[in-house]
Amino acid sequence: MMCWGKAMGEDTSLGSKPIFAEDWELHHLTEGLHMLRMWSNVCILESEEGVVLFDVGLPFHGPRIVEALRVVTDRPVRHIIYGHGHADHAFGTPFLLRDAEERGHPRPVIVAHEDLPRRFDRYRRLLPYHERINRIQFDIPEGIPAFPWEYIYPDRLVGKADVMRLGGLTLELRHGRGETDDHLWLWIPELEAACVSDFFVWSCPNVGNPFKVQRYAREWAETLEQVAELSPRFLLLGHGAPIAGKKEVREACTMVARALKHLDQQVVDMLNEGMWQEEILRSFDWPEEFKESDYLAPIYGHPYFVVQGILREYHGWYDGNPSHLFPPPSVDVSRELLHLVRDEAEVLERARRLSEGANPRLALALLDLIIQGRGRLLRESKELKVKILEEMARGERSLIVRNILLAGAKQLRRELAEGGG
């Protein structure tokens, strides 16, 4: 497997390149099959009749996609396939349409799952909300758009499965629910290659994202099992380096599938035993073979988030305590507790000791009593909370967790700078 591109030799990790990185890598897997590796990847299939692109990146990735594509071929793009409708996989399209027009090529036919237009409709309706949560999740600075504003809807919709042919290639499109409900993956039997978008990402699968809608752990696992059954020689994935070799691809797919099914079955068993969410989240098991696997590194998703996502799929929000059915505002509870505390400084000091020990999470809970209750040591409590959040972020592998912690610290720093103490 060869690769070429910009800044080669600098990035040897298996995962994604940084979201705003200027460089890219173009992996040549076999004749007519390439993968452009950026934050999110683009699969390039060449045939005598033209090109198929599977996934087309973020809006600002569009120029790089066109640049890399034209390193490979001058042939027209015949089909653009959206692996799913997330912002980093379906929004480089305008630049590709512009390239086709400038070259006098016919407009590419855009293909997606039949649920994708509803996703685009929802995104447009909730655009300010998605701007806000993506700015936190990906640490996107102000002044840079944090979510797409231009939507190019598909021309051809796929249900459970569909087959297309182009220049001697068979394009078998299959639907499976995983990170989204509109997820497609592509099997090209002549090349023994599977393009799977975010069904594989060199990370613990991003089920249970704290900001996002329902995702589907068990069906995700079942799709990876279906991919493995085909014995692909190449796995082209949504984020990170491609995988080559039948044994390697099978190992990768089955490992992630087993991990997801392991968590899914645990949650089902514990729910059937009468356990509630908090107890399940405290007691689920994540075996060493999964902890040590490169395929499941908690650098984006996290096992704790996966369990949260499975619980959300199978269970309502009631946690077993009737006091929480109609709970009072947390600020009122904090004020009452502060009123009962004889010395607020003791709470702050106890939080400091906990933060210096092995329990920063409990320290944060104590500090929130003072912060939410607007105690007299409000400024000191905010300053300590900033310190704890930043220290936790430095030791955190998951990009999502790290950015949430840092976003909380930044907000508190703004409040302190504005005199909110």
N, C-alpha and C positions, 0 to 999 in steps of 0.2 A: 504494500500500500504506500503510495507516494503522496506527498502534499507540497504545495508551493503557495506563495502569497507574500504578504507584507510582514516584516518583522519576524521572519521565521527564526526558530531556535530560541526565541525569548519565552514562549509560553509552552511548557511541556506538561501542564496539569491535564487531568482528564475532564474537568468540568468546563463550564462556560467561560468565555472571555468576559471581562467587565462590560457592563451594559453600555457604557459610553466609549469603549475602546475604539480607536481609529483603525487598528490593524485587523486583518482577517486571514484565515487560512483556507486554502482550497485543497481538499483531499480527493485524489484520484483513486478510486477503489477498483475499477475495472473499466474496460472499454465502454464508453458511453454513460458511465455512472460516476458522479462527483457529489461531494458535500461541501458546501460553504459553511465554515465554522466561525460564528460570531457569538454574541450573547445567546441568540436563538439561531438555529441552523436552517439552511436552505438546501434541499435536495435538487440536483440538476440531472435530468435524464435526457440523453441525446438519442435521436433516431434520424433516419434518412429523411423523414417527413417534418422534422422540427423538434422542438424542445418541450419537455414538461418540467415545470417547477412545482415542487411540493413544499409548502410553507414559504412565506415571503416576508418574514421579519417585521420589525417595528417601522413606523413611518420614516424615521431618520436613517434607517438602514437601506432604504430604497436605492440611493446612488451607489452604495457599495455593492449591492446585489447586481445592479446593472453592470458595474465595472468588472466584477468577478465573472459574471456570465459571459461577457464579451472577451475575456481572456480564454474561455473555453471554446466558444463557437460564435459564428455570425448568423447561425440559423434562426428562423423566427420561433418565438415562444408560442406554441399551439394551445397549451393548457396550463392554467394556474390552479393548483389544488390547495385549498385551505385545510390543513390537517385538523385544525379547530379554530374557533373564533377569538382566541385570546389576543390581546393587543400586540404581543411580540411574535405572532405567527401569521397574521392576515392583513397587514396594513402597509407593506411596501409596494402594494399593487400600483398606485398612481404612477410611479417612476417607470415601471415596466410597461404600462400602457403608453406612456409618453415615448419610451424608447421604440416601441413597435410603430407608433405613428411617424416618428422621425425617420425610421428606416423604410417606411412604406410597407411594413408587414401587416397582415390582417390582425385585427384585435384578438388577443388570446381569449379563449373560452374559460370562464372561471367556474370551478366545480367545488361544491361543499355539501355537507350533510344538510338534510332538510330542516334541522332545528337551528342551524346557524343564523338565518335571517331574524328569528325571534331574539337571539342573543344580541345581534346588532341593534335591534329595536330597543331592547332594554338598556344597552349601553348609552344610546342617544338620550333616552329618557332620564337616566341617572348620571349624566356626564359629570356634573360638579362633584358628586359623591365619589365617583371613580377617580377623578383627578386628585381628590384629597387622600384617599386611602393608598393609591399608588405612589403618591409623593412620600408617604411614610414608609411603605413596604420596600421601595427601591431607593430611598434616600435621594430623591430627585430635587435639585435646588429650585428655588423660586425663579421664575423667568423662563424656565424650560417647560414646554407642555408635558404633562404627566400622563396624558391619555389621548388616544387618537380622536380627531375631530372630523376626518374625512372617511366615509364608509363606501366601499365598492362592493355591492351585493353580488352574490353568485348568479351565473346564467343557468347552470345545470345543478339540480339538486339530487342527492343520493339518499336512499332510504337505508335498509339494512345492508345492501350490497349492490355493486354495479361493476360492469366490466367495460373497458374501453380498449381500443387498439390504435397504435400509432407506429408506423414505420417498422413493423415486425416485433414490436413490444406489446405484451399483454399487460394491461394496467387493471389489476383486481383491487377495487376499493371495498373496504369492509368497515362497518360501523361498530364501535364499542364505547360504552360509557366508562370514563376514567376520571381524568382531571376535569373534563367537561362532559355534558350530555350530547354534544355535537361533534364528537371526535371521530375522525376517519384515520385508517392506516392503509398503506398501499403495499401490495405484493406484486413483484415483477418476476414471474417464474423464469423467464429466459436469462435473467441476471442473477437469480437466486438471492434477491435482495428485498428487504422489508424496510419501508420508510414508516416510522411509527410515531413521529412527532413527540408529544410529551408522555407517551406511555413509558418511555425510558429517558432518564435525565441525569444519570450518574449522581444520584442523591436519593435519600429516603423519599419516596413519592409524596408529592405535595397534596395529600389528602388532609382535610381539616384546616386549610388556610384560615387564620384568625379573621381575615377581612372578607372572605369570598363565599359564594353560594355553595350548595351541596356538591360533594364529589363522591366517587363510587369505588371503594376499595376492592370489594370482591369482584366486581365486573372488570376492574382494572387488571386484577390478577388473572381472570379467565381469558382476557384478551392476550396477555403475555404468554399464557399457555398455548393459545392458538398459534401465535407467532412461532413459538419454539417447535411446535409440531410440524411446521413446514420446513424445518432445518435450513434456515437462511445461511448463506455464506457471508452476507453483509447485513449489518444492522445500522441504519441511518436514523439518528435519533434527534430529539428536539433541542437538547442542550448537551454540549460536551463532545468529546472525541467519538468518531464512529467505532464500531466493533467489527472485526473481521475474523473469520474462521467459524466453521459450524459448531465445533465444541464450545468455543468462547461465547458465541451468541446464545446457544442453548443454556449454558451455565448462567449467563447474565439474566436472561428472561425468567428462568425457573427460580433463581434465587429471590428475585424481587416478588414474583408471584407467591412463593411460599411464605415470605415475610408478611405480605398483606393478608393472606388467608390465615396465618397464625394469629395476627391481631384481631381479625374479624371473628374467628371462632372463639377466641377468649372473651370478647365483648358479649357475643351471643350467650355463651355459657354462663357468664357472670350475671347477665340480665335475667336469665332463666332461673338462677339461684336466688334471685330477689335482691341483688346488690344495686345500689344507686350510683349515680355518676361519680361522686367524689371518691367513693371507695374503689370503683373500677379504675379511675385515673391514678390512684395511689398504688394499686396492686398489680397492674398488668405486667407481663413478663416480656422482655426483649432479649432473646438469647445471645450468647457471645458470638455465634457464627454470623449473626446479623450485625452486631455492633462492630465487628472487625472487617466487614465486607466493604470494598470500595464502591460496590454497586448501591449501597444503602447509607452512605455517609450522610450524617445529619447536617449538611451544609446549606440546605434550602428547606426541604420538608423536615419533619421531625416525628419520631414515633408517638410522642405525646399528642401531637396535632392529629395524627392518623386516628388514634383512639377517639379523640374528640369528634372527628368527622364521622366515624362509624356510629358513635352514640347518637349523633344528630340524625343519621339516616334511620336508625331503628327505634329511637326513643324520643319522647317529648321533652319539654324543658323543666318539668317538675322534678325536684331533687329529693323528694321523700320527706322533707320537713315542712309541715303545714305553716310554720311561721314565715316561710319564704313564698307562700302562695300570693300574698299581697303585702310585700315587705315595705317597711317605712323607708324613706330616702336615706341613703347611706350617710349623708351629711348630718341628718338628725341623730342617727345612732352615734356618730362620732362625737357630736356635741354633748350628748347625754353621758357618754363614757368619760369624756374629759371633765365634765362636771363632777363625776364621782371620784376622779383621781385626785389625791391630795396634793401631789407634787408633779406638775407637768414635766419638770426637768428630769424626773426619774424615768418617764417614758422615753424622752429623747436620749438619755444616757443608756438605757437598756437597748434601744435601737442601735446605738453606736457600738455597744459591746457585741450584739448579735451580728452586726455587719462585719466586725473584725474577726468574728469566729466563723462558723460554718453555716450560718442561717441568714443570709441577706434577704431572702424572701419574707421571713417573719419580721425582719427589721423594717422592710418597706410597709408592711401592714400596720406596724406601730406608728410609723411616721405619718401614714395616711390619717390616723386618728387626729393628729394635731393639724395636719394640712386641711383636711375636709372640715374639721371642727373649728377652723380659724382660731387656733390657740395663740397664746401670747408668744410662744416660741416658733411662730410660723416660719420666719425667715431662716432660722437655724435648721429647722426640719427640712425645708426645701433644699438648702445647701447640702445637707447630708444625703438627701434622696438623690440629688444630682450625682454626687460622688459614688453612691452605691450603684446607680444605673450604669454609669460609665465604666465602673470596674466590672460589673457583670457582662457588659457588652464586649469588653476586651477579651474575656475568656469564652465567649460564645461562638460556636462554629456556624450556626444557622444564620444565613443572611437575613431572613425574615425576623427572627428573634432579635438579632443584633440591631437592626434598623428600628424596630419598635422601641427597644430600650433607649437608643440614642435619640429618637424623636421625642420621647418623654423627657429626657434630660435637657434637650434644646428648648422645649416649651417652658420648663421650669427656669432655665437661664434667662429666657426673655422676660418672664414674670419678675424675676429678681432684678433685672436691669431696669424694668419699668417701675420699680419701687413696690412690687407686690410681695410684701414680706409680713 
